[in-house]
Amino acid sequence: MTTNNPQTKENKEAPRSPRPAKRAPKKKVCYFCQTKTDDIDYIALVKEMEKNSEKTGKDGEKRTRFVTEKGKILPRRMSGTCVKHQRALAQAIKRARFMALLPYKAD
């Protein structure tokens, strides 16, 4: 007696080829922990961002480390900063925006 129950049928598909193993992403290290920075000064941060903005990327666009081209603050997973320094960094960027050292929105 045979049944047409799909649970009892065997799956007779061709065996799959094994996928190549994915490489683990490189661990990002907090820039401020590396340089042993205790507090983040917004004036020094703006000067460093201006100095780094002179460098251009592969496609000729200017790149900053902690702020996008549109002026948004990069999240922790993108910038690689630790929790403690990400909070201080966000506060410093907001203070620099308030003092008109950084734009709220880039054109």
Secondary structure, DSSP 8 states (H G I E B T S, - for coil): -----TTTS---------------------HHHHTT-SS--HHHHHHHHHHHHTSB-TTS-B--SSB-TTS-B--HHHH---HHHHHHHHHHHHHHHHTTSS-SS--
